[in-house]
Amino acid sequence: MSKKFDVVVIGAGPAGYVTAIRAAQLGMSVACIDDWKNHDGSLSYGGTCLNAGCIPSKALLESSELVHRAKYEFAAHGIDTGPVKVDLAKMQQRKAGIVKQLTGGISALFKANKITALQGRGRLLKDRKVEFTPHAGKVEILRGKNVILASGSVPVELRQVPFDGKTVVDSWGALEFDSVPKRLAVIGGGVIGLELGSVWQRLGAEVVVLEALDDFLFMIDRQIARDTLRQFKRQGLDIRLGAKVSGATRGKSGIRLEYSNSKGEQEIEVDKVIVCVGRRPHSVDLFEQGCGVTTDSRGFVEVDEECRTGVADVWAIGDLVRGPMLAHKGSEEGVMVADLIAGEISEVNYNTIPSVIYTAPEIAWVGQNEEEVKKSGRAYKVGTFSFAANSRAKAMEMATGMVKIIAARDDDEILGVHIAGPMAGELIAEAVLAMEFSASAEDLQRTIHGHPTLSEALHEAALAVDNRAIHAVNN
């Protein structure tokens, strides 16, 4: 006899566990299935984000940035630390502790919200039945009035440089090194590649980033991209664009990578390789053939703007569907779906989803970049302001980068905000809120910002849109 629930969620990452909690808050009976297994065999909730992505990477980024600051910035503050030593084992222990606390927190939230938490494999069958295969025990059949697919994504593997878990690793393996590689290659110069490359470069590795595309961070504003590329290179990251990796040869002293660029065939020898060339939806064997759910050519489950699949009362969210592969995007989709199931009005505004790269400087953006606005044909105006003229950034010894605001010329609506600089990931929240309410550049101009704060750079950039900046020379 099958167990019945109002909602069955497959996946307990940021999309799945948030959906389960919201549905439970709305009075529904909920089961949440997750098959995550750590390298040591232990089981936990939170998916890639909490266990092997967002959270552990940010913990190491914070630790490595403190190392960098101690070596190169503390002296400017009058602080003499002497030789800086890195205890990588303790650093990794701290990271693991943070992960354990947060994943354990999800278990506690499941219990508090009376969610039936199941560890094992979930698979959608016909008629909204879900096959649950536990890590130990017999297969069970669950029935949900609604089924939500939230199985996330997995790293893309290069055929020419396959993972071996030791010398060639994915982004998860890159967070588990027990020593700092002397020579490290990162294949892929996107968000994950830059963050992981930054971690190990700050800790002492010689890092080469091989990016197949000719454009650096193609998804962000070109002005911001050019500025940050210069800063990364000054920090010591060897970023090689247009570098297409063709093969790898393992030897006693490491691994030799072959790649081609505008100069012809090249090769480098390194101790470790991190492959960060993107992620793909984890949709393989997620549902029974003929159940009605369909995927596109890349494996993404096809859904409408409300995350409905082609099957009544079956939904899909997060990395499994179209849109940016971001934890917060998946979480908001989950809240929307739970609300819709409960008969409430809800939506996700995909035009105001922020993105953040947690390097130093941080990079954050929301909305359109200048190239996209220009392509749309809409007349626009731009305001920029450098953190070099921001008093708080100066006091923090972090006066690099800029804020850029793009607004429509006809009605002054803010179309996009782009930040590279200190605490960009925090500052972007103001821009997201402004755009959510269709604010104009003038609205930001007339909003009083505390002094001295980093947020004043956003204020000045808004003023600069109309050539009214106070602490910069206007064009």
N, C-alpha and C positions, 0 to 999 in steps of 0.2 A: 504494500500500500504506500503510495507516494505521500510525502509531506507537503502541505500546502502553505503558501505565503502570499501576501499581497504583492511583494516585490522580491525578486531574486536577482542579486547583483553578482556578475562574474568579474572579479578583479577587485583588489583592495588597495590600489594606488590612490593618488590624490583625486582622481575622478570617481573611482568606485567607492572608497570609504566615505567620502563626503556625501555621495548620493545616498548611501545606506543610512547615514546619520540623519540627513534631512528628511528622508522618507519616514524614519522612525519618529522624528519630532512631530510629523504630521499625522501620527497615529496609526501608521501602517505596520503590519508584521513583516519583518525583513530578514532575509538570509543573505550573507555575503560570503562568497567563495573565493579563495586565493591560493595559488600554488607556488608562492615565492619560497625559495629555499636558498639559504646563504651558503657560502663556500665551505663553511664548517659543518653543514648539514642541518643547522638549526632553522626553525621556521619563524617567520615574522610577517606582519602586515606593513603596508606602506609602499609596496611596489618598488620600482627602480628609483623613484625620487628620494624616498627616505632611506632606502638601504644601500643604494649604489650609484646615486646621481646627485641631485640637487643638494641634499643635506651634507653627506660626507665630503663632497667637493668644496662646498663653501667653508666647512670646518678647516680643511687643509689650506684653502686660499687665505683664510684669515690668519692662520698660523704662519704661513710662508710670507705674507705681507708684513707681519710683525718682524720677521727675520730681516727682510729687506730694509725696513725702516730703521731697525736697530743698527744695521751696517752702514747705511748711507744717509739717514736723515736725523738721527738722534743728536749727532754732533752739532747740527745747526741750532738745536734747542738748548745747547749747553749741557748735554747729557753724555758722559763718557762711560760706556759700558765695558770697555776693553774688548778683547777678542770674543766674537759671538760664536757660540757653539750650538749645534743643532742636535737634539736628542730625538731622532726620528721615531724610535719605538714609543716614547712618551707622547709624541705628537699623534701617532696613530692610535694610541690608547685613548687619548682625549676624544678623537674623532669617533671611535667605536662607542664610547660612552654616550656621546650625544645621540648617535643613531639608536642605541638601545633605549634611551629614555623616550625618544619620540615615537619609535615603533611600539614600545610598551604602552605609551599613551593612547594609541589607537585601540589596542586591546581593551584598555580601561573604558574608553568611550563606547565601544561596542557593548560592553557589559552594562554600563550605565544606561544606555538607550535600549536595552533588551533586544539587541540584534543577535541573531544566531550566526556566529562566526564559524566558518568551516574551512579547514586547511586541506587543500587537495586540488584536483583538476575539475573545472566546470566546463560542460559542453552543452550547447543548446540543441535540443531535439525538436521534433515537430510538435505542434499544439502547445507551445510554451512550456514544455517539459525540459528539465535540466538534469543531465546526467552528472552526478557528483562522484568522482573517484578519489577517495581519501589517500593520503600518503601511506596509511596503514589501515586495513579494514576492507569491508565489502562496499561495492558500488551501490549507491542509492539513487533514487529518482525523486526529484523535487518538482513541484508544480507551482508556477507563479502566475498570478493574474497579470503581472507585468514582469518582463525580464529585461535587464539592462546589461549590455555588453560593455565592459570597461577593462579589457585585458591588456591595454597599454601597447608598448613597442619594445623592440629589441635592436641591438646594434647591427648595422650592415657590415658584412664581412667581405673583404676583397679576395677574389679568387687567386690573384697573383701574390698576395701576402696573407695567407690564412693564419688564424689565431692558433697559438700553441699553449697559451696560458702562462707562459714563462718569459720568452723573449719577445713574442708578438702578442700584445694584449688589447682588449677593448677598453672602453672608458672605465668599467668597473675594476678590471685588473690594474689599471693605472693608479687607482686609489689605494692599492694594497702593497706597493713596493716596500720591502723591508730595508732597503738601502737606496741611496741616491745614485742613479746611474751616472757614470761619467759622461757618456755620449748618448743622447736620446733623440730619436726622430719621432715627430708627430705627423702622421699622414692625415691631412685635413685641417684647414685653417679657419674653421667655423667657430661657433660659440664654444663647444666642448673642447676642441683642440686648443684654442687659445687659453682657456681657463686651466687645463691640465698642463700645457706647456709653461704657463706662468708659474704654476706651483713648483715644478721641478727645476726651472731655471733659477728661481729665487733661492732654492735650497742648494744650488751649486752645480746643477747639470749643465752641460753644453747642449742647448736645444736647437734643433733644426725643424722648422715647420714647413712641410711640403704641401702646397695648395695647388690643386689641378687648374683652378680657374685663374684667369689673368687679373681679375678684379678682387681686391681685398674686401672681405665682408660685403659681398655684393648686395645683401639685403638691407643695408643701412644707408643713410644719406652719404653721398660721395664726399662732401666737404668734411664731415665727421670722420669718415673712413680714412681719408688722406692724413688728417691730423693725428689720429690714433696710431696709424701705421708707423709714422715717424717716431712717436713716443715708444712704441713697442721695440723698435729697432734700437733706439737709444738705450733701452733697458738691457739689451743683449740678446733678444730673441732673433734668431736668424730665420727670417720669413722669406721663403722662395716661392714666388707666384708662377703660375703656368707650368708647375712641376708635376708631370704625369708619371706616377710610379708604374713600372712595367714588370718588376719581379724582385725576388729576394733570395739570397743565398746564405744559408747558415754555416758558420765556421766555428772554430774553437775560440776565437777572440770576440765573437759577436755575430752580427748579421750585416750583410752588404745589400744595400738597396740600390736598384737601378731605376733611373727615371730620366725623362727627356724634358727639355725646355727649349726656349728660343735659341740656346747655344748648342743644341744637339744632345747626344747621349751623355748622361752623367751618372756618377755613383758615389755613395757615401757609406762609410762603415760606422756602425753604432753598436751600443750594448743592448739597448731596448728599443722597441717600436710600439707606439700607441696608434691604433687605427681609429680615427674619428671621422668617418666619411658619411655620417648620417645614421638615421634610425628608420626602421620599417615597422608597420603595424603588426602586432602579435595576433594575427588572425588565422594562422594555420591550425586546422582541426578544432576551431572554436565552435563550429556549428555543423550539424548534420546536413549532408547534401540533400537538397530538395526541401529544406525547411522554409525557404522563401527569402532568406537574407542573402544579399548579393554584395560582391566586392568589385572594385574597379581593377584596372590592369596592374596597379601597384599594391593591391591587397587591402586598401582602405574600404571599410564597410560603407556602403552608400546610404546616406541619410538625407532628410530634408533640413530646413533651417531650424526645426525644433528637435532634431536628432532622432526622428522616427525612421525606422527601417521600412522596408516594403511589407513587413508583417505586422498586423495589428497588435499593439501593446508590447512590441519588442523594440527596444531603443538601443542606440550605440553612442558612446561618448569618448572624449579624451583623445589620446594618440591614435586610437583605432579609426578615427574619422577625419574628414577634411579639416583644414585649418592648421595653425601653428601647433607644434608639439610642445606645449607648455603646460605645466602642472596647474596653474591658476585658470587657464582656459578650460581644462578638463573638469576642474572643481565647479566652475560656474555652470558648465553644461549639466553637471550632475544635479545641482540645485534647481536649475530650470526644469529638468525632466521630472524630478520629484514633485515640484510644485504643479506641473501640468497634470501629472497623474492624480494629484489631490484636487484637481479642478480649479486651481488658482491661475491667475494671469502671470506669465513669466516669460522672459526672453534673455538672450545674450546678445550684447552689442559687439559684434566682431570688429567693428571699426575702432574700438577703444580698448583693445587688449594690449597691454604694455609688454615690451620685451626688455630683458636685462642681460648684459654680459658682465660677469663679476670679476673682471680683470682690474688692474690698476693702470690707467684710470678705468673706472666703471663706465660702461656704455649703456644707455637706456633710450628707448624711443617709443612713441605711440603715434598712430595715424600715418599719414603719407609722408614720404620724403620728397625733396625738391624735384627729383627726377620724375617721380610719379605724378606730381601735380602738374609739372610742365607737359608731360605726355597727355594728361587729361584735357589740356587746352584751356583750363580755367585760369584767369588772370590772378596773380598772387603777389604777395610782398613778403619780405624776409627780414627778420631781426636776429642779430647774433650778439652775444656778450661773452667775453673771455673771463675765465676764473682768475686770470692773472691780475684782474682789476677788482676782484672780490676780497674784501678785507678778512672775512672768516677763512677763506681758502688760504690766504697769505699766512694767517696766524697758525694754520694747521700744517704749513709747509707742503701744501698740495695744490698750488696755484697753477694747474695745467688743465687744458681742455676748454670746452665752451658749451654754451646753450644756444640752440638755434630754434626759432619759432617761425613757422610758415602759416600765413593767414590769407584768406581770400581778399582780393582787392575790392570786390563789390560790396560785401556785407561784413567784412572783417572777421568772419568765423575762423577759429583756429583749426587748421587742417592737419598739422603735424608738429610734434615737439621732439627734438633730438638733443640728448645731453651726453657729453663725454667729460667726466671729471669726478671729483670726490662725491661720494654718496649719491651718484646718479640714480641708482635703483630706488632710493627713497624719494628723491626730488620728483621723479616722474609721476608719482601719485597725484600731485597737485594738477599736473597737466591732464591726466586721465579724468579726474573729477571735472575739470573745466570743460573738456571735450564731451563728456557724458551729458552735460547740460548745455551743449552747443554754445559755449562761451566765445566771446570775441577777444581779440588781442587787447582791446580797450578795457574789457572786464578785468583782465590780469593787471593792466596798467593801474587801475583804480583800486586794486586790492592791496591793503597795507601789509607789508612783510616786515618781520622783526629785523632789527639791526644790532649787531652784525650776524648775519646768517648766510648760509650757502644759497638759500632760496631767493635771496636778493638778485642772484644772477639770472634767475628765471624772470623776475620782475623787470630787470634792465633789458633783457632780450625782448620782452613784450613791448617795452617803451621804444626799443630800437626799430621795431616793425614800422613805426610812424616817425622815425628819425627824432625821437624824443629822449633817448638815453641820457641820463645825467652823468654817469661816470665813464663815459666813452665818447670818442669823437664820432659824431653822426655823419653819414654820407650826404 
